[in-house]
Amino acid sequence: MFKFKRDSQYRTSNNERYLPLLAMLVISAQLAAHVLGPRSISMGDLVLPGGILSFPLTFFLWDIITEVYGFQRARQIIYYNVICQIFFAGILYVSLQTTPDPKIIDAAGFTTILGSVPKITFAVIIAIFLGDYANCYVLQKLKVYTHKRHLWFRLIGATAIGEAITSIIWVSIFYWHTKIHPDLIKLIYSQYLFKIFFEIILVPITYLVVAFLQNKDDFSPTKKYLNFDPKTLKITASK
């Protein structure tokens, strides 16, 4: 029997045990949005993209990451997220250039569905840089101005700004000069209203998740996570 010794240097820091999971969830949600985004759906008078659930889920996760681990950690994950989006789109683009098996009936369907991923990735990358970044930045600033009070106000306020930027940018870039969805204004405000409603519904859940992480990750409310070293991934914390 082999026995492996536990080495503390390979363990996740006590205040970051759940951060890798949150990072993978937010990246997975946005990758799903790439595939589902071009598929428009309708809910009453609202016209929504197929990935409508993915976008508000990412903001829900960004809110938790920023509130618990700080803006600098959120910014680091945003950068890594962009790398993952480019890597994902690159794999799909190269794979779709190969010749499909003619015996497969739906072979052309893959190109139809996934062929738009590189374009939507370009749109989403810009939206991530501006929309997600704005959401996390505003949430952190509001946390300072409100002295860490009124979390519900900070969540909704930051999301309102971030989602507006994200919706306008990715819809405008992805659908510009196409006939896939001519009513861009309706698509933008429809999904924006849905996202804000989704955010309001998730506020109580956000409170619970934030409280859980602050307790389980040995989080100290007196600490402000200000800086991190991108080479060593170490956080510099000060009281």
Buried (B, 14 or more C-beta within 10 A) or exposed (E): EEEEEEEEEEEEEEBBBBBEEBBEBBBBBBBBBBBBBBEBEEEEEBBBBBBBBBBBBBBBBBBBBBBBBBBBBBBBBBEEBBEBBBEBBEEBBEEBEEEEEEEEEEEEEBEEBBBBBBBBBBBBBBBBBBBBBBBBBBBBEBBEEEEEEBBEEBBBBBBBBBBBBBBBBBBBBBBEEEEEBEEBEBBBBBBBBBBBEBBEEBBEEBBEBBEEBBEEBEBEEEEBBEEBEEEEEEBEBEE
